[in-house]
């Protein structure tokens, strides 16, 4: 056997653009709905989901009960474990119920962009093999019913579609037949980002239900006034958004009318944050612990993030530290080995999930490129 010079190998590794987020805290190794039940067992009477624009409010105990009810309704319609259930809707309380109902019965939730046009809808339905679709009647100027009717005949896997405005109550009747943000059960998270993206459904919904925090939904889509009104009325402690959302709130003519003193933390992601915007977010919006995050949907969705006590300059000039249990490296486009460190900026987020489509994709290889 050839002898190995371990000291030289360690030296080489120290020069490679590779980092691992060590942690003594184990990952949560339980199914999503089991975790929700456990949270409800601890904080059953606390607010879980608040959607002012629909006049909807549910405690954790009620969220579990209603999600189970919707899950039983889906099963009564023939949805089985492993079936693909599509959700095509803007941010509404029904979206969250379907998210946890599918988790309860073992179905696979497929998020469909509310902005999709007819051709994109048809592609998503067929590519994912969706057999049951839950959809809103429409959004803004789009008529979802008419769009679905146009493509349904070309989607052989689709067995049934349920329009929220027409059949969600019927579905209930059928049933009768983040550690980086230091969340606790005291937190109330305002989520104006869309659920169809991981920013909303994972960093928003799942981060709340794993800690007993309240999900507060200001509207079907982003509206700066609705966000500010909701933060004030619901006394939110955390606020999410991309930089342009925060700019839209800060520069709005009605900004000074609202009280942001309840805010403590939040996530800004999607594009670089100008230093002046971050200064205003921390001061006039009263969010001293605002964090910057980086990642991508395939990794569900954040790999690096600033901490709540990082200096301002580091928050706006970097994407923070690698998350616990994550390994990240910068590689070239022609090889998969970590590259040597250099002054040139670069980075990647390794994809760890299998492709969600029925057919093989290049998700993993694309995710490994600088």
C-alpha positions in Angstrom: 0.0 0.0 0.0 1.4 3.4 -0.9 2.1 5.7 2.0 0.2 9.0 2.2 1.5 12.3 3.4 -1.4 13.4 5.5 0.2 16.8 6.4 0.5 17.7 2.7 -3.1 16.6 2.0 -4.4 18.8 4.8 -2.4 21.7 3.4 -3.9 21.2 0.0 -7.5 21.1 1.4 -6.8 24.3 3.3 -6.1 26.0 -0.1 -9.3 24.7 -1.7 -12.4 26.8 -2.0 -14.4 24.4 0.2 -16.3 25.1 3.4 -18.4 22.9 5.7 -20.9 24.2 8.3 -20.1 22.2 11.4 -22.9 22.0 14.0 -23.7 20.1 17.2 -27.4 20.5 16.5 -28.9 17.5 14.6 -31.2 17.9 11.6 -34.9 17.4 12.2 -35.4 13.8 11.2 -39.1 13.5 11.0 -41.8 13.9 8.4 -43.2 17.4 8.0 -46.7 16.7 9.3 -45.3 14.8 12.3 -43.3 17.9 13.1 -46.4 20.1 12.8 -48.3 17.9 15.2 -45.5 18.1 17.6 -45.4 21.9 17.4 -49.2 21.9 17.9 -48.8 19.8 21.0 -46.5 22.5 22.5 -48.2 25.6 21.2 -51.8 24.5 20.3 -53.5 27.7 21.3 -51.1 30.1 19.7 -51.7 31.7 16.3 -50.3 29.6 13.5 -51.7 31.2 10.3 -53.1 34.7 9.9 -54.4 36.0 6.6 -56.1 39.4 7.0 -57.1 39.8 3.4 -59.3 36.7 3.7 -60.4 37.3 7.3 -58.8 34.0 8.3 -57.1 33.1 11.5 -56.1 29.6 12.9 -54.3 28.4 15.9 -51.8 25.5 15.6 -54.4 23.0 16.8 -56.9 24.3 14.2 -54.2 24.2 11.5 -53.5 20.5 12.2 -57.2 19.7 12.3 -58.1 21.6 9.1 -55.0 20.1 7.3 -56.1 16.6 8.3 -59.6 17.3 7.1 -58.3 18.5 3.7 -56.0 15.5 3.5 -58.9 13.1 4.1 -60.9 15.0 1.4 -58.1 14.5 -1.1 -58.0 10.8 -0.3 -61.7 10.5 -0.8 -61.2 12.0 -4.3 -58.7 9.2 -5.0 -55.4 10.9 -4.2 -52.9 8.3 -2.9 -49.4 8.4 -1.4 -46.9 9.4 -4.1 -49.4 11.1 -6.3 -48.5 14.5 -7.7 -50.9 17.2 -6.5 -50.5 20.6 -8.2 -51.3 23.9 -6.5 -51.9 26.9 -8.8 -52.9 29.9 -6.7 -51.6 33.2 -5.2 -50.9 33.4 -1.5 -54.1 32.4 0.4 -54.8 30.3 3.5 -56.0 27.4 1.3 -52.4 27.2 -0.2 -51.0 26.5 3.3 -53.7 23.9 4.1 -52.9 22.0 0.9 -49.2 22.2 1.6 -49.7 20.4 5.0 -52.5 18.2 3.8 -50.4 16.7 1.1 -47.6 16.2 3.6 -50.0 14.4 5.9 -51.1 11.8 3.3 -47.7 11.4 1.6 -48.7 13.1 -1.7 -46.1 15.2 -3.6 -46.9 18.9 -3.8 -46.1 20.6 -7.1 -46.0 24.4 -7.0 -47.2 26.2 -10.1 -46.2 29.8 -10.7 -49.4 32.0 -10.5 -48.0 34.0 -13.5 -47.9 31.0 -15.9 -49.6 31.3 -19.2 -51.4 28.5 -21.0 -48.4 26.9 -22.7 -46.4 27.0 -19.4 -49.3 25.5 -17.5 -49.6 22.6 -19.9 -45.9 21.9 -19.8 -45.8 21.9 -15.9 -48.9 19.6 -15.7 -47.4 17.0 -18.1 -43.7 17.3 -17.0 -44.6 16.7 -13.3 -47.3 14.1 -14.0 -49.9 16.0 -11.9 -53.0 13.9 -11.3 -55.0 16.3 -9.1 -54.9 20.1 -9.5 -56.0 22.6 -6.9 -56.4 26.1 -8.4 -57.8 29.5 -7.8 -60.5 30.8 -10.2 -58.0 33.4 -11.4 -55.4 35.9 -10.5 -55.3 39.5 -11.6 -56.3 39.4 -15.3 -55.8 35.7 -15.7 -58.8 33.4 -15.9 -57.4 30.1 -14.5 -60.6 28.2 -15.3 -60.5 29.1 -18.9 -56.8 28.4 -19.2 -57.2 25.0 -17.7 -60.1 24.1 -19.9 -57.9 25.0 -22.9 -55.1 22.5 -22.0 -56.9 19.8 -20.0 -57.4 17.6 -23.0 -53.6 17.5 -23.6 -52.8 16.5 -20.1 -53.5 12.7 -19.9 -52.3 12.3 -16.3 -54.7 15.0 -14.9 -57.7 13.2 -13.4 -59.4 16.0 -11.5 -59.2 19.7 -10.8 -60.7 21.5 -7.9 -61.3 25.3 -8.0 -60.9 26.9 -4.5 -63.8 29.2 -4.9 -66.1 26.4 -6.0 -65.1 23.3 -4.2 -62.8 23.7 -1.2 -65.7 23.5 1.3 -66.9 20.4 -0.7 -63.5 18.9 -0.2 -63.9 19.4 3.6 -67.3 17.7 3.4 -65.8 14.8 1.5 -63.4 14.4 4.4 -66.2 13.9 6.8 -67.3 11.1 4.6 -34.6 28.8 11.2 -32.2 28.6 13.5 -30.4 31.6 12.0 -33.3 33.9 12.8 -33.7 32.6 16.4 -37.4 32.1 16.0 -39.6 31.1 19.0 -43.3 30.7 19.6 -43.4 34.4 20.3 -42.5 35.4 16.7 -45.0 36.5 14.1 -43.6 36.4 10.5 -45.0 38.6 7.8 -44.6 36.6 4.5 -45.3 38.8 1.4 -43.2 36.6 -0.9 -45.0 34.0 -3.1 -45.7 30.5 -1.7 -44.9 28.8 -5.1 -41.3 29.7 -4.5 -39.3 28.1 -1.6 -38.8 31.5 -0.1 -42.5 31.5 0.9 -43.3 27.8 1.6 -40.0 26.8 3.2 -38.3 29.9 4.7 -41.8 31.1 5.5 -44.2 28.4 6.3 -41.9 25.5 7.4 -39.6 27.8 9.4 -42.6 29.0 11.3 -44.3 25.6 12.0 -41.0 24.0 13.2 -40.7 26.7 15.9 -44.3 27.5 16.8 -44.2 31.0 15.2 -47.2 32.5 13.4 -47.4 32.8 9.6 -49.0 36.1 8.7 -49.9 36.6 5.0 -50.5 40.2 4.0 -52.1 39.5 0.6 -52.4 37.3 -2.5 -49.5 39.2 -4.0 -47.1 41.8 -2.9 -48.5 45.2 -2.1 -46.4 47.6 0.0 -49.4 49.2 1.8 -50.9 45.8 2.7 -47.5 44.7 4.1 -47.1 47.8 6.2 -50.7 47.6 7.5 -50.3 43.9 8.4 -47.0 44.5 10.2 -48.6 47.1 12.3 -51.9 45.4 13.0 -50.6 41.9 13.7 -47.4 43.2 15.5 -45.1 41.1 13.3 -41.6 40.5 14.6 -40.1 39.4 11.3 -40.5 40.5 7.7 -39.4 38.9 4.4 -38.7 40.2 1.0 -36.4 40.9 -1.9 -34.6 44.3 -1.8 -37.1 45.9 -4.2 -39.9 45.1 -1.8 -38.2 46.8 1.1 -37.4 49.8 -1.2 -41.0 49.9 -2.2 -42.0 50.2 1.5 -39.3 52.6 2.5 -40.0 55.0 -0.4 -43.8 54.8 -0.2 -45.6 58.1 0.5 -47.5 56.5 3.4 -44.5 54.9 5.1 -44.4 57.3 8.0 -48.0 56.4 8.9 -47.1 53.0 10.1 -45.6 51.6 13.3 -42.7 49.1 12.7 -41.5 48.9 16.3 -42.6 45.3 16.8 -40.1 44.1 14.1 -36.9 42.4 15.1 -35.5 40.3 12.3 -36.2 39.1 8.7 -34.7 37.8 5.5 -33.7 39.8 2.4 -32.7 37.7 -0.6 -32.9 37.4 -4.3 -30.5 40.1 -5.3 -27.7 42.2 -3.7 -28.8 44.7 -1.1 -27.5 48.3 -1.4 -25.8 49.4 1.9 -28.0 52.5 2.2 -31.1 50.3 2.0 -29.9 48.0 4.7 -29.1 51.0 6.9 -32.7 52.3 6.5 -34.1 48.8 7.1 -32.2 48.5 10.4 -33.1 52.0 11.6 -36.3 53.5 10.3 -37.9 50.1 9.8 -36.7 48.9 13.2 -35.2 45.7 12.0 -31.7 45.5 13.6 -31.3 41.8 13.0 -32.1 41.7 9.3 -30.2 39.0 7.5 -29.1 38.4 3.9 -29.5 34.9 2.5 -28.2 33.1 -0.6 -29.2 29.8 -2.2 -31.5 28.3 -4.8 -34.7 26.4 -5.2 -33.1 23.0 -5.8 -31.5 23.2 -2.3 -34.8 24.3 -0.6 -33.6 27.1 -0.8 -30.8 28.7 1.4 -27.3 27.5 1.8 -25.5 30.6 3.3 -26.8 33.4 5.5 -25.6 36.2 7.6 -26.3 36.0 11.3 -28.4 38.5 13.2 -25.3 40.1 14.8 -23.0 40.4 11.9 -21.6 43.9 11.2 -23.5 45.9 8.6 -20.6 45.9 6.0 -20.3 42.1 6.2 -24.1 41.7 5.7 -24.2 43.7 2.5 -20.9 42.7 1.0 -21.1 38.9 1.5 -23.7 36.2 1.6 -22.8 35.2 5.1 -21.7 31.8 6.4 -22.5 28.4 5.2 -25.5 26.9 7.0 -25.0 24.1 9.6 -24.5 20.6 8.0 -23.9 22.2 4.5 -20.8 21.7 2.4 -20.1 24.3 -0.3 -17.3 24.6 -2.9 -16.4 26.5 -6.0 -15.7 24.4 -9.0 -14.9 24.8 -12.7 -17.3 24.0 -15.5 -15.3 21.0 -16.7 -14.5 19.2 -13.4 -16.3 18.5 -10.2 -13.3 18.9 -7.8 -13.1 22.0 -5.6 -10.9 24.7 -7.2 -8.0 26.4 -5.4 -8.8 29.6 -3.6 -8.1 32.8 -5.4 -9.0 36.5 -5.3 -11.6 35.9 -8.0 -15.1 35.7 -6.5 -17.1 32.6 -7.1 -19.2 30.0 -5.4 -21.8 27.3 -5.8 -24.5 25.5 -4.0 -24.3 21.8 -4.5 -27.7 20.3 -5.4 -28.6 17.4 -3.1 -32.2 16.6 -4.2 -33.3 14.4 -7.0 -35.0 16.0 -10.0 -38.7 16.5 -9.3 -39.8 15.8 -12.8 -40.6 12.4 -14.2 -37.7 12.5 -16.6 -34.0 12.9 -15.9 -32.8 16.5 -15.9 -29.4 18.2 -15.6 -30.3 19.8 -12.2 -27.3 18.4 -10.4 -24.7 19.3 -13.0 -26.1 22.8 -13.5 -26.1 23.4 -9.8 -22.4 22.6 -9.5 -21.2 25.3 -11.9 -19.7 28.5 -10.8 
